[in-house]
Amino acid sequence: MSKGSVVVIDNGAGLCKAGFGGDMDPIAVVPNSLGRSANSKRWLVADELRSADADVTSVSLRRPFDRGYLVNPELQREVWERILRTLLRVDPARSSLLLVEPLFNPLAVQRTTDEIVFEDLGFRSLCVADSPSLVHLYEASRRTDCQSHSQCSLVVDCGFSFTHAAPVVHNFTLNYGVRRLDLGGKALTNYLKELVSYRSVNLMEETLIIDHAKEKLCFVSLDVPRDLRLARRSGKDNPLKCTYVLPDGIEHTKGYVKDFDEARRYLSLPYESSSTDSGLKEEVSPSQHNAEKSVERRRIDLTQNEFTLTNERFLVPEMLFRPSDLGMNQAGLAECIVRAVNACHPLLHPVLFESIILTGGSSLFPRFAERLERDLRPLVPDVYQVKITSQEDPILGVWRGGSLLASSPEFESMISARIHALAGVRKYLATPSELGIGSRGSSNKDVGDQGSSDEPVLSTIFNFM
């Protein structure tokens, strides 16, 4: 196929990435949602939400996805039509589509998606893949070390609704080994909204603004007790304190960080135990801290156009590592990874621990990989090495894998042509095992289903050995 004849869409619940197979980067990276401000009656679609003149204050959002899966096909069709007609300017009748769908996508949702692709949009053919296999495919093509020969990796996808730990062997996602953490970027944004609204300004309706503040100011702590003590300091003695300015609708239509140098002071803090102890000798007592806080709260101006963050900056990402602190009956990310590896054949354990790949927007938090390695090391046998690789661009990693697949010679044989009756039924021309990539042709069972067939895994192990 010539360039431009294969459209690649990574249809995330938060962002939709779309472009042409063979390109390095997508043409469109837009919100997978519609929004309308309180002062307007018009719904903004996808890229319109990020336009320079868009009013992001008090925006009501409508998303096609809820809890990680498609629930509103009409909204999804509207977003895709905007992307295809306006941004990509492509004729679906002359193009094939490579679509990235969530893991364990329900059959009813698959059929609904097929109807949109063929009946509403009119694509001539479709190939469906999952994100872990595409991430592995892209990273394997870039590796030059010995790990590229094993063709095994553990993909940790920190997405909008979920965080998945998925073992991949020979470009095939092992469904029975996948473990899911029911936390993602959306939950982190909602938690930050609650903290800011309780402590400073009511921003429960400002999803886009809080989401931007989270991306710019939050980070992962390597020593939570120490950072909590630092956050108690007042004034300039608090290295975690920073200010986010809200849009005023006149001079500034978007929120922004007031002082980036102030926001980055935490990066210079040492994390050695000796430095930590010596740096915290002059610590305020809890009674003094509470007194200062009460005085500060009385000084709060309800008309202020900014808010201050301190311990919220690291407590929000901490949800991924210790969800039990918030009363959630779930294991942290490190335990989730260990359970995913233990669900696989023992011969794969050392290889998977040595080839952990981080992808997804939440993995962009500073010090994310370092914290994850610290939490993993005590849980992994000493004879195994732990190596974590962060993608060059975690947001575009899945799409780039899809672009690489779409430009490969094997892509023609793995697409499903439009062979249908009135109901739009299609026939798959090849199975994932024949093509070496995870796709809808594989049987999607519940997360961690031990009843799945072990045949592909065992054959892969023998090849690996």
Secondary structure as GFF3:
##gff-version 3
##sequence-region A 1 465
A	DSSP	beta_strand	6	11	.	.	.	ID=ss1
A	DSSP	beta_strand	15	20	.	.	.	ID=ss2
A	DSSP	beta_strand	28	31	.	.	.	ID=ss3
A	DSSP	beta_strand	34	36	.	.	.	ID=ss4
A	DSSP	beta_strand	44	45	.	.	.	ID=ss5
A	DSSP	three_ten_helix	46	50	.	.	.	ID=ss6
A	DSSP	beta_strand	60	62	.	.	.	ID=ss7
A	DSSP	beta_strand	65	66	.	.	.	ID=ss8
A	DSSP	beta_strand	69	70	.	.	.	ID=ss9
A	DSSP	alpha_helix	73	82	.	.	.	ID=ss10
A	DSSP	pi_helix	83	88	.	.	.	ID=ss11
A	DSSP	three_ten_helix	92	94	.	.	.	ID=ss12
A	DSSP	beta_strand	96	101	.	.	.	ID=ss13
A	DSSP	alpha_helix	107	115	.	.	.	ID=ss14
A	DSSP	pi_helix	116	120	.	.	.	ID=ss15
A	DSSP	beta_strand	125	130	.	.	.	ID=ss16
A	DSSP	alpha_helix	131	142	.	.	.	ID=ss17
A	DSSP	alpha_helix	147	150	.	.	.	ID=ss18
A	DSSP	beta_strand	152	158	.	.	.	ID=ss19
A	DSSP	beta_strand	163	169	.	.	.	ID=ss20
A	DSSP	beta_strand	172	173	.	.	.	ID=ss21
A	DSSP	three_ten_helix	175	177	.	.	.	ID=ss22
A	DSSP	beta_strand	179	181	.	.	.	ID=ss23
A	DSSP	alpha_helix	185	199	.	.	.	ID=ss24
A	DSSP	alpha_helix	207	217	.	.	.	ID=ss25
A	DSSP	alpha_helix	224	231	.	.	.	ID=ss26
A	DSSP	three_ten_helix	235	237	.	.	.	ID=ss27
A	DSSP	beta_strand	242	245	.	.	.	ID=ss28
A	DSSP	beta_strand	256	257	.	.	.	ID=ss29
A	DSSP	alpha_helix	260	263	.	.	.	ID=ss30
A	DSSP	three_ten_helix	265	268	.	.	.	ID=ss31
A	DSSP	alpha_helix	273	279	.	.	.	ID=ss32
A	DSSP	alpha_helix	286	298	.	.	.	ID=ss33
A	DSSP	beta_strand	306	309	.	.	.	ID=ss34
A	DSSP	alpha_helix	312	315	.	.	.	ID=ss35
A	DSSP	alpha_helix	318	321	.	.	.	ID=ss36
A	DSSP	three_ten_helix	323	326	.	.	.	ID=ss37
A	DSSP	alpha_helix	333	342	.	.	.	ID=ss38
A	DSSP	three_ten_helix	346	348	.	.	.	ID=ss39
A	DSSP	alpha_helix	349	353	.	.	.	ID=ss40
A	DSSP	beta_strand	356	359	.	.	.	ID=ss41
A	DSSP	three_ten_helix	361	364	.	.	.	ID=ss42
A	DSSP	alpha_helix	368	376	.	.	.	ID=ss43
A	DSSP	three_ten_helix	377	379	.	.	.	ID=ss44
A	DSSP	beta_strand	388	390	.	.	.	ID=ss45
A	DSSP	alpha_helix	397	406	.	.	.	ID=ss46
A	DSSP	alpha_helix	411	414	.	.	.	ID=ss47
A	DSSP	beta_strand	416	417	.	.	.	ID=ss48
A	DSSP	alpha_helix	432	435	.	.	.	ID=ss49
A	DSSP	alpha_helix	455	464	.	.	.	ID=ss50
###
